[in-house]
Amino acid sequence: MPEMTEEEAFALDEKWTKTTPKINPDKPGIFARQNALLGVLDAVSEDYIRTKAEAYQKTPAEIISDLVMEKLAMAV
C-alpha cells in the first residue's frame, strides 16, 4: 500500500472530521447486523444488552456471546 503524503493525510482528516457517516440498515455491516439482531428482542432484553454493552465497552453481539458461553459452561 503506498504511503500518503502529508497533504493527502490532512485532506482525508478534514473530510472525515466534517462529514457525518450515515448508517444504512439495508446494507450489510457490523452496525446494521447488530441493530437487526436487537430489533427482534423484547424491550427489556434489548435495554439489558445495550446497558451491559455500554458498561463493559463491548458490542451487543459480544454481550450475547458471553451470556451464551456462560449458559453452556453451566450446562457441563
C-alpha positions, 0 to 999 in steps of 0.5 A: 500500500503506498504511503500518503503524503502529508497533504493527502493525510490532512485532506482525508482528516478534514473530510472525515472530521466534517462529514457525518457517516450515515448508517444504512440498515439495508446494507450489510455491516457490523452496525446494521447486523447488530441493530437487526439482531436487537430489533427482534428482542423484547424491550427489556432484553434489548435495554439489558444488552445495550446497558451491559454493552455500554458498561463493559465497552463491548458490542451487543453481539459480544454481550450475547456471546458471553451470556451464551458461553456462560449458559453452556459452561453451566450446562457441563 
